[in-house]
Amino acid sequence: MIAVAVLLLPALGVLLFVMDRVEDRLAARPSTARHARKRHLRLVHDAGPPAAGRLPARRSRRHGKAA
């Protein structure tokens, strides 16, 4: 009986260590993916006053309903 306890003690120690590591990994916050960085604002350059005889640029439907 003591021989079984002595043989199981290292296995139980390793199991306890592994379960502790798994629990820490599951409780930690997930790391953000590399492609999930913060979005950068796109710069809109002012084209200046519209030239005479030039039609203003058409807006897409997606931007046409923006409030």
C-alpha angles and dihedrals in degrees: 000000000000090000090057091049092050092049094048096046096078091044091052091047091053091046091052091049093048093047090050091053092047091049092051091050093050093048094049121096113259115254117244118252119250092245092051096077122141113282117252121222115248115232117236111207118213109240091201126236115339113262118244112269093017118118117229115255115267117245121227121248090250093062096035095079097045113125 
